[in-house]
Amino acid sequence: MSHRPNLNSLSPSARMTLVNLMLTYLTDAVVNQHPLLTHSGDHLFKHHRTYIADLENWLAAHGGDQFVPLAQWDSATPIPPEFNVVRQPDGGGTRPPLQNLNPNMPKPARFASPAVCSFSDADALGDDVSGWHGGVHGAVGGTFGDFATASAAPIFWPWHGFVDEIYDDYLRCRWSGWEDLGGVITSGPAVASWDVNRLDCFARGTNARMYHKWWNGSSWSGWEDLGGLIIDRPAAVSWGPNRIDTFVRGLNNHMYHKWWNGSSWSGWEDLGGVIVAGPAVASWAANRLDCFATGTNNHMYHKWWNGSSWSGWEDLGGVIIGSPAAVSWGANRIDCFVTGTNNRMYHKWWNGSSWSGWEDLRGTLTAGPAAASWAPNRLDCFSKGPDNATWYKWVDFTVEHGIPGSWSGWHSLGGVIDDEPAAVSWGPERIDCFVRGMDNHMYHKWWS
C-alpha cells in the first residue's frame, strides 16, 4: 500500500505548481549530488530515499507542504505534460529536453508484492531493480537519460518515489501476520524486554487493574493481576537482566511506579505530577529511567531517575495530544514521539547535552505513537491510522558512503486496532509490536 499519490492523479494546475517549485530547488549543487549516490544493492534505495527527503523538506519549508510526500510516477503511464521540462544550468548553457514522454515500461511482475518477497536480501533486489531502473532512464532519454544530470529533470523525482515503493514492499515481507494473544484489555498495551527472546506485556483490565503476560522464549504465560487502579495505557522498560519498571497514570492523575527486581514485584510508588494521559519511559543505562507525560497545559513533561533520586518535572514544551512514546538507542540518547494537535507525529530527541526542537514526521495519527530501536541510529515508529490499521515509519541515520539515512514514508501493517500500539526490540533486526484489537484481545506482530 503506497503512501505516495500518483502523479497523474494531481490536477494540471497542482502539477504546474509543483514543477515550478522544483525548478527553483534544482540548482546545480543539487543536480551534482546525484552522481555521488550509490546505484547498486540496497543503497540504490537508501541513497535515493535521502535525496528525495531533502527535496520534501525543502518543499515543506517553501510553500509546498501539500506536495509532501512527493507523488510517484508509474513508468507504465505517460509523463504528464507539465513535467516535460528540464532545469537549465545556473551559469548558462543548455540541457537536452526529454525525448520520449511515454516509455511504456511497467514495473516487472517480480518487483510487485508479494512476488518481491522471494528476493534473498535487499542487495539482490537493488541489483536487479537497477537494470530496469536504468532502462527507464534510457527509454525517456534526453537529460533524464544522462547519469550526470538526470535529476535536473523534475520527473526524475516522482520516478524515484515509484522505485522507493518497491523497497518498502520488500521490507514489509519480513512482517509476520497478527497473533491473537487473548485477554480482555481496556487500554493499549505496553511491552518491555530484559533478554533475548523475552517479552513482558502489560495492559489495563476490565477492573482497571494492571495485568501482565510474558513470553519466556518458548511459550506465553497467562495474565497476571498486578493490582493498582489505573487510567490509560501503562508504560514499561527494562534497564538490565530480569529487571522491569512500569509506570501508570493513577485515578488521582499522579504517575505511579511499580518494578520487578528479579524475584518479586514492588508496591506502587507515587511519583506525583498531574498528568492527563498514560506516561512513556525509556532507559539509556543501568539504573537510569526517563519518564514522559502530557501535562494539563498539553506540554510534554520529563522526570528522570539518576540511580539515586528522582528529579522534578521538566517542561519540554510542545502542544500534544494523548500519550507520548520514548526509546533509547544508546548511552545518553533519548527519542520521543508525540501526536500534535494537527494529528501529525512529532519527534524530539536528547543528544547527550541538549534537547532538539520538534521535528514534523507527518502522518495522520488517531492514537498515541509507539517506538522501538534495534540498533544505534535506528528508530521504528508505529501508530493507529484513520482507517484503524497499524501504520509504520522507520529510519536508520547511519552514515554510509558519506550519506545519512532518512525517514521512510508511512505504510500500513493492516489489522483493525483500538488505542495506542506498543513496540520493543530484543535484538538486532527484531521488532515486536502489540495492539488492542476491536474485540479487546491483545494482538502481536513481529519483524525479523
C-alpha positions as CSV (number, residue, x, y, z in Angstrom):
1,M,0.0,0.0,0.0
2,S,1.7,3.1,-1.2
3,H,1.9,6.3,0.8
4,R,2.6,8.4,-2.3
5,P,-0.2,9.7,-4.5
6,N,0.0,9.0,-8.2
7,L,1.5,12.0,-10.1
8,N,-1.2,11.6,-12.9
9,S,-3.9,11.9,-10.3
10,L,-2.9,15.5,-9.4
11,S,-4.7,18.3,-11.3
12,P,-2.8,20.0,-14.1
13,S,-2.6,23.2,-12.0
14,A,-1.2,21.3,-9.0
15,R,1.4,19.6,-11.1
16,M,2.4,23.0,-12.6
17,T,2.7,24.5,-9.1
18,L,4.9,21.5,-8.0
19,V,7.1,21.8,-11.1
20,N,7.7,25.5,-10.6
21,L,8.8,24.8,-7.0
22,M,11.0,22.0,-8.1
23,L,12.7,24.2,-10.8
24,T,13.6,26.6,-8.1
25,Y,15.0,23.8,-5.9
26,L,17.1,22.1,-8.6
27,T,20.2,24.2,-8.5
28,D,23.5,22.8,-10.0
29,A,24.6,21.9,-6.4
30,V,21.5,19.7,-6.0
31,V,21.9,18.1,-9.5
32,N,25.6,17.4,-8.9
33,Q,24.8,15.3,-5.9
34,H,23.1,12.6,-8.0
35,P,26.3,11.0,-9.4
36,L,27.6,10.7,-5.9
37,L,24.8,8.3,-4.9
38,T,25.4,4.6,-4.9
39,H,23.3,2.8,-7.7
40,S,23.7,-0.8,-6.6
41,G,22.5,-3.0,-3.8
42,D,20.2,-1.7,-1.2
43,H,22.0,1.7,-1.4
44,L,20.1,2.3,-4.7
45,F,17.0,2.6,-2.5
46,K,18.6,4.2,0.6
47,H,20.5,6.9,-1.1
48,H,17.7,8.0,-3.4
49,R,15.3,8.0,-0.4
50,T,17.5,10.5,1.3
51,Y,17.8,12.5,-1.9
52,I,14.0,12.7,-2.2
53,A,13.7,13.5,1.5
54,D,15.9,16.6,1.1
55,L,13.5,17.8,-1.6
56,E,10.4,17.1,0.5
57,N,11.9,19.0,3.4
58,W,12.6,22.0,1.1
59,L,9.0,21.8,-0.3
60,A,7.6,21.8,3.2
61,A,9.6,24.9,4.1
62,H,8.8,26.8,0.8
63,G,5.0,26.7,0.4
64,G,4.8,23.1,-1.0
65,D,3.7,21.3,2.1
66,Q,0.7,19.9,0.1
67,F,3.2,18.0,-2.1
68,V,4.7,16.0,0.7
69,P,5.0,13.1,0.5
70,L,6.1,13.6,-3.1
71,A,3.9,12.0,-5.7
72,Q,5.2,9.0,-7.7
73,W,5.2,8.4,-11.4
74,D,4.5,5.0,-12.7
75,S,6.6,4.4,-15.8
76,A,3.8,2.4,-17.4
77,T,1.9,5.7,-17.9
78,P,2.8,8.8,-19.9
79,I,4.8,11.6,-18.3
80,P,2.4,14.5,-17.6
81,P,2.9,17.4,-20.0
82,E,3.7,19.8,-17.1
83,F,6.8,17.6,-16.3
84,N,8.1,17.8,-19.9
85,V,10.7,20.3,-18.7
86,V,14.3,20.4,-17.7
87,R,16.1,22.7,-15.2
88,Q,18.8,24.5,-17.2
89,P,22.3,25.1,-15.7
90,D,22.7,28.0,-13.3
91,G,25.6,29.6,-15.2
92,G,24.1,29.3,-18.7
93,G,24.2,26.6,-21.3
94,T,21.6,24.0,-22.1
95,R,20.5,20.5,-21.1
96,P,18.6,18.5,-23.7
97,P,14.8,18.0,-23.4
98,L,13.1,14.7,-22.7
99,Q,12.9,12.6,-25.8
100,N,10.1,10.1,-25.0
101,L,7.1,11.0,-22.8
102,N,5.6,7.5,-23.0
103,P,8.3,4.9,-22.4
104,N,5.6,2.3,-21.5
105,M,7.9,0.3,-19.2
106,P,5.7,-1.1,-16.4
107,K,7.2,-2.5,-13.2
108,P,8.2,-6.1,-13.8
109,A,6.0,-8.6,-12.0
110,R,8.9,-9.9,-9.9
111,F,9.1,-6.5,-8.2
112,A,5.4,-6.4,-7.3
113,S,4.1,-7.6,-3.9
114,P,4.0,-10.4,-2.9
115,A,6.5,-11.7,-5.6
116,V,9.1,-9.3,-4.3
117,C,9.3,-11.3,-1.1
118,S,11.2,-14.0,-2.9
119,F,14.4,-12.0,-3.1
120,S,17.1,-13.3,-0.7
121,D,18.1,-9.9,0.5
122,A,17.8,-6.2,-0.2
123,D,21.1,-6.1,-2.1
124,A,19.9,-8.7,-4.5
125,L,16.7,-6.8,-5.0
126,G,18.6,-3.5,-5.6
127,D,21.0,-5.0,-8.1
128,D,18.0,-6.5,-10.1
129,V,15.9,-3.3,-9.9
130,S,19.0,-1.3,-11.1
131,G,18.8,-2.7,-14.6
132,W,15.1,-2.0,-15.2
133,H,15.5,1.4,-13.4
134,G,18.4,2.3,-15.8
135,G,16.3,1.1,-18.8
136,V,13.5,3.6,-17.9
137,H,16.1,6.4,-17.8
138,G,17.4,5.4,-21.2
139,A,13.9,5.0,-22.7
140,V,12.9,8.5,-21.7
141,G,16.2,9.9,-22.8
142,G,17.5,13.4,-23.0
143,T,18.6,14.9,-19.7
144,F,16.7,12.1,-17.9
145,G,18.9,9.6,-19.6
146,D,22.1,11.3,-18.7
147,F,23.5,9.9,-15.4
148,A,25.4,13.1,-14.6
149,T,22.4,15.4,-14.9
150,A,19.3,13.2,-14.7
151,S,18.0,14.8,-11.6
152,A,17.7,18.2,-13.4
153,A,14.5,16.7,-15.0
154,P,11.7,17.2,-12.4
155,I,10.2,13.8,-13.5
156,F,13.3,12.1,-12.0
157,W,12.0,12.7,-8.5
158,P,8.5,11.1,-8.8
159,W,10.1,8.3,-10.7
160,H,12.4,7.5,-7.8
161,G,9.4,7.8,-5.5
162,F,7.9,4.9,-7.5
163,V,11.2,2.9,-7.2
164,D,11.2,3.5,-3.5
165,E,7.9,1.8,-3.0
166,I,9.4,-1.5,-4.3
167,Y,11.9,-1.3,-1.4
168,D,9.1,-0.7,1.1
169,D,7.1,-3.6,-0.3
170,Y,10.1,-5.9,0.2
171,L,10.7,-4.8,3.8
172,R,7.0,-5.5,4.7
173,C,7.6,-9.1,3.5
174,R,9.5,-9.6,6.8
175,W,6.5,-8.9,9.0
176,S,4.5,-11.8,10.4
177,G,0.8,-12.0,10.5
178,W,-1.2,-11.0,13.6
179,E,-1.2,-13.4,16.5
180,D,-4.2,-13.3,18.9
181,L,-3.0,-13.4,22.5
182,G,-6.4,-13.1,24.0
183,G,-7.3,-11.4,27.2
184,V,-9.9,-8.6,27.7
185,I,-7.9,-5.4,27.9
186,T,-9.3,-1.9,28.2
187,S,-6.2,0.1,27.1
188,G,-3.4,0.0,24.6
189,P,-0.6,-2.4,25.8
190,A,2.9,-1.8,26.9
191,V,5.9,-4.1,26.4
192,A,9.5,-4.4,27.7
193,S,12.3,-6.9,27.1
194,W,15.1,-7.8,29.5
195,D,16.7,-10.6,27.5
196,V,16.9,-12.2,24.0
197,N,13.6,-13.8,23.1
198,R,12.0,-12.4,26.3
199,L,8.8,-10.2,26.2
200,D,6.8,-8.7,29.1
201,C,3.4,-7.2,28.2
202,F,1.2,-5.0,30.4
203,A,-2.4,-3.7,29.9
204,R,-5.3,-2.4,31.9
205,G,-8.0,-5.0,32.6
206,T,-11.8,-4.6,32.9
207,N,-11.4,-4.0,36.7
208,A,-8.9,-1.1,36.0
209,R,-6.0,-3.1,37.4
210,M,-2.8,-3.6,35.5
211,Y,-2.2,-7.1,34.1
212,H,1.0,-8.8,32.9
213,K,1.6,-11.5,30.3
214,W,5.0,-12.7,29.3
215,W,6.9,-14.8,26.6
216,N,9.7,-16.9,28.1
217,G,11.3,-17.9,24.9
218,S,9.1,-20.9,24.2
219,S,5.5,-20.1,25.4
220,W,3.2,-17.4,26.6
221,S,2.0,-17.2,30.2
222,G,-1.5,-16.5,31.3
223,W,-2.5,-13.0,32.5
224,E,-1.1,-12.0,36.0
225,D,-3.1,-9.4,38.0
226,L,-0.6,-6.7,39.3
227,G,-3.2,-4.6,41.0
228,G,-3.5,-0.9,41.2
229,L,-6.2,1.3,39.8
230,I,-5.1,2.9,36.6
231,I,-6.2,5.1,33.7
232,D,-4.9,4.8,30.1
233,R,-2.2,2.5,28.9
234,P,0.8,1.7,31.1
235,A,4.5,2.1,30.2
236,A,7.3,-0.4,30.7
237,V,11.0,-0.6,30.2
238,S,14.0,-2.8,31.2
239,W,17.4,-1.5,32.1
240,G,19.0,-4.8,32.9
241,P,18.6,-8.6,33.1
242,N,15.5,-9.7,35.0
243,R,14.5,-6.0,35.7
244,I,11.3,-4.3,34.6
245,D,10.0,-0.8,35.6
246,T,6.4,0.0,34.9
247,F,4.6,3.4,35.1
248,V,0.9,4.3,35.1
249,R,-1.5,7.2,35.5
250,G,-3.5,6.7,38.7
251,L,-7.0,7.7,39.4
252,N,-5.7,11.0,41.0
253,N,-3.7,11.8,37.8
254,H,-0.4,11.2,39.6
255,M,2.2,9.0,37.9
256,Y,2.9,5.7,39.8
257,H,5.8,3.3,39.5
258,K,6.0,-0.5,40.1
259,W,9.1,-2.6,39.4
260,W,10.2,-6.2,39.2
261,N,13.7,-6.7,40.9
262,G,14.3,-10.2,39.6
263,S,12.4,-12.0,42.3
264,S,9.4,-10.0,43.3
265,W,7.2,-7.1,42.4
266,S,7.3,-3.9,44.5
267,G,4.3,-2.0,45.7
268,W,3.1,1.2,43.8
269,E,5.3,4.3,44.3
270,D,3.5,7.7,43.9
271,L,5.7,10.0,41.8
272,G,3.3,12.9,41.8
273,G,2.6,15.3,39.0
274,V,-0.7,16.0,37.3
275,I,-0.7,14.0,34.0
276,V,-3.6,13.8,31.6
277,A,-2.6,10.6,29.6
278,G,-0.6,7.5,30.0
279,P,3.2,8.0,30.5
280,A,6.1,6.8,28.5
281,V,9.5,5.6,29.7
282,A,13.0,4.9,28.2
283,S,16.3,3.8,29.7
284,W,19.8,4.6,28.3
285,A,21.9,3.0,31.1
286,A,21.6,0.6,34.1
287,N,19.5,2.2,36.8
288,R,18.6,5.1,34.6
289,L,14.9,5.9,33.9
290,D,13.5,8.8,31.8
291,C,9.7,9.3,32.0
292,F,7.5,11.5,29.8
293,A,3.9,12.5,30.2
294,T,1.3,15.1,29.0
295,G,0.6,17.9,31.5
296,T,-2.6,19.8,32.0
297,N,-1.3,22.5,29.6
298,N,-0.7,19.9,26.9
299,H,3.1,20.3,27.1
300,M,5.3,17.2,27.4
301,Y,6.9,16.8,30.7
302,H,10.1,14.9,31.7
303,K,11.0,13.3,35.0
304,W,14.1,11.1,35.5
305,W,15.8,8.7,37.9
306,N,19.6,9.1,38.0
307,G,20.3,6.0,40.0
308,S,19.8,7.5,43.5
309,S,16.9,10.0,43.3
310,W,14.1,11.4,41.2
311,S,14.2,14.8,39.5
312,G,11.3,17.2,39.4
313,W,9.1,17.6,36.3
314,E,10.8,19.3,33.4
315,D,8.6,21.2,30.9
316,L,9.7,20.2,27.3
317,G,7.0,22.3,25.6
318,G,5.0,21.3,22.6
319,V,1.3,21.2,22.3
320,I,0.4,17.5,22.2
321,I,-2.5,15.1,22.4
322,G,-2.6,11.8,24.3
323,S,0.3,9.6,25.4
324,P,3.9,10.2,24.2
325,A,6.4,7.4,23.3
326,A,10.1,7.2,24.2
327,V,13.0,5.0,23.3
328,S,16.8,5.0,23.6
329,W,19.3,3.5,21.1
330,G,22.5,4.4,23.0
331,A,24.1,5.9,26.1
332,N,22.7,9.4,26.9
333,R,20.3,9.3,23.9
334,I,16.5,9.5,24.0
335,D,14.0,9.9,21.2
336,C,10.4,11.0,22.0
337,F,7.4,10.9,19.7
338,V,4.0,12.5,20.2
339,T,0.8,13.4,18.4
340,G,0.4,17.1,17.7
341,T,-2.9,19.0,17.6
342,N,-2.9,18.5,13.8
343,N,-2.8,14.7,14.3
344,R,0.7,14.5,12.9
345,M,3.6,12.7,14.6
346,Y,6.4,14.9,16.0
347,H,9.9,13.9,17.2
348,K,12.1,15.4,19.8
349,W,15.4,14.0,21.0
350,W,18.1,14.4,23.6
351,N,21.6,14.1,22.1
352,G,23.5,13.9,25.3
353,S,23.8,17.6,26.0
354,S,20.6,19.3,24.8
355,W,17.1,18.8,23.5
356,S,16.3,19.3,19.8
357,G,13.3,21.2,18.6
358,W,10.2,19.4,17.4
359,E,10.5,17.6,14.0
360,D,7.3,17.1,12.0
361,L,7.1,13.5,10.8
362,R,3.6,13.8,9.3
363,G,1.1,11.0,9.1
364,T,-2.5,11.1,10.4
365,L,-2.5,9.6,13.9
366,T,-5.7,8.7,15.7
367,A,-3.9,7.4,18.9
368,G,-0.5,8.0,20.6
369,P,2.5,6.5,18.8
370,A,4.9,3.7,19.8
371,A,8.7,3.4,19.2
372,A,11.4,0.8,19.3
373,S,15.1,0.6,18.3
374,W,17.1,-2.4,17.3
375,A,20.5,-0.7,16.7
376,P,22.2,2.6,17.1
377,N,20.7,5.3,14.8
378,R,17.7,3.0,14.1
379,L,14.1,4.0,15.0
380,D,10.9,2.2,14.2
381,C,7.6,4.0,14.9
382,F,4.0,2.8,15.0
383,S,0.6,4.4,15.2
384,K,-3.1,3.8,14.7
385,G,-4.2,5.4,11.4
386,P,-7.5,6.9,10.4
387,D,-8.5,3.5,8.9
388,N,-7.9,1.8,12.3
389,A,-5.0,-0.1,10.9
390,T,-1.4,-0.1,12.4
391,W,0.9,2.3,10.4
392,Y,4.6,2.1,10.4
393,K,7.5,4.5,9.7
394,W,11.3,3.9,10.2
395,V,14.7,5.4,9.8
396,D,18.4,4.4,10.0
397,F,20.5,7.5,10.4
398,T,23.8,5.6,10.0
399,V,26.1,7.4,7.5
400,E,27.1,5.1,4.6
401,H,29.3,6.3,1.8
402,G,29.0,9.8,3.3
403,I,25.2,9.8,3.1
404,P,23.0,9.5,6.2
405,G,19.7,7.6,6.1
406,S,16.3,9.4,6.1
407,W,12.8,8.5,7.2
408,S,10.6,6.2,5.2
409,G,7.0,7.1,4.4
410,W,4.1,5.8,6.4
411,H,3.0,2.3,5.4
412,S,0.1,0.1,6.6
413,L,0.7,-3.1,8.6
414,G,-3.0,-3.9,8.5
415,G,-5.1,-5.1,11.4
416,V,-8.1,-3.3,13.0
417,I,-7.0,-1.9,16.3
418,D,-8.1,0.3,19.1
419,D,-5.9,2.6,21.2
420,E,-2.1,3.0,21.1
421,P,0.2,0.2,19.9
422,A,3.3,-0.9,21.8
423,A,6.7,-1.9,20.4
424,V,10.1,-3.3,21.6
425,S,13.2,-4.9,20.2
426,W,15.1,-7.7,21.9
427,G,17.9,-8.0,19.3
428,P,19.3,-6.7,16.0
429,E,16.7,-6.6,13.2
430,R,13.9,-7.8,15.6
431,I,10.8,-5.8,16.5
432,D,7.7,-7.0,18.4
433,C,4.5,-4.9,18.1
434,F,1.4,-5.3,20.3
435,V,-2.0,-3.8,19.9
436,R,-5.5,-3.9,21.3
437,G,-8.0,-5.3,18.8
438,M,-11.6,-4.3,18.4
439,D,-12.6,-7.4,20.3
440,N,-10.4,-6.2,23.3
441,H,-7.9,-9.0,22.8
442,M,-4.2,-8.3,22.6
443,Y,-2.6,-9.0,19.2
444,H,1.1,-9.5,18.3
445,K,3.0,-8.9,15.1
446,W,6.8,-9.2,14.6
447,W,9.5,-8.3,12.2
448,S,12.8,-10.2,11.7
